Structure formats: structure tokens, C-alpha cells
Amino acid sequence: MRRTIEVAGPAPVGEVWERYAVVSAWRTWSPPIRHVDATAPRIAPGVTGLVRGPAGVLVTFRVDEVDEERRTWAWEVRSGPVAARLEHGVRVAEGDAGSVTTLTVDGPAAVALVYPEVARIALHRLVAA
């Protein structure tokens, strides 16, 4: 199942993109992330790693695509037997008033229905000034 959400906020596009692109910044806007181990400090195709979440949840990841110019990226995530593809994008909000971030989840129905709603909280923090 595939599902997309959008969240808008006042933060400038370049700042929002950097919050995505620099792996160590993820914890600053995504409260569930306790720690991230990655093979590089910045997202790039082939970067792999491990996200530690609440209650001991471990999620492995591999970044598949990054387009710095278009400010889009995609990665495969897995926790145990459950896997999904997450696609992210950042663009200028209408009227040049901040930014809009998109999240597309492609995976099992339970993940595609629930995860975007949980992620919405973090995405609001991502685009906050």
C-alpha cells in the first residue's frame, strides 16, 4: 500500500533540507529517535545504518536515492520482518512562505496507514522555524 502526506511550516527550504540531509540532526526534530548510527554523516545513495527508537525498537536502513537539487530522497527501512520504502521531499511553500515536506510510505497496509500519522508530529517539528 502507498500513502503520501504533506506538512507545511515556516522554516526555510534550505534549513529543512539540511535537517533531513545531516543524519545527526534527525534526533532534533523526530522525538522517537533515540540514536542513529550511519556509515556517513550525510544521506547519500548506499549509506546504511541503524535507528534506535522507543522501547528498544531497532530499524535498519539503506538510502537508495538522493537528489540534492530537487531536495528529495528515498530509503528502505526494516524492523524485523517488516520492510517499507519511505520517500521524502522538501519544496518551497506557496507564496514563498516557508516550506512543505512530503512523506510517501510504500509498504504493508498497517505501516502505510499508521506510520504517516505518527510521523506527522515529527514532520511538523521538521518544518518549524
QUICORRA-V423878 format. One line per field, one symbol per residue. ss: DSSP state (@ for helix, = for strand, . for the rest). phi: phi as a letter, one per 20 degrees, with the letter a starting at -180 (. if undefined). psi: psi as a letter, one per 30 degrees, with the letter a starting at -180 (. if undefined). Layout:
ss->???
phi->???
psi->???
This chain:
ss->.========...@@@@@@@@@=@@@@@@@.....====...=.....=====.@@@.==========....========..===========.@@@..=========.@@@@@@@@@@@@@@@@@@...
phi->.cbccccdaeffgfffgffffegfegffcdgffeacdcfbfcfagnfcrcdddflmfdcebbfebbcgfelcbbbdcbcmeecbdddcbcbffgmldnbcddcddcaggfffeeggfffgfffffgeff
psi->kkkklkkllfkkeeeeeeeeejeffefffjefjekkklflfkklkfklakkkalhgkkjllkkekkjeefhllklklkjbfkllkkkklklklkghiblkkkkkkjakeeefeeeeeefeeeeeeegl.
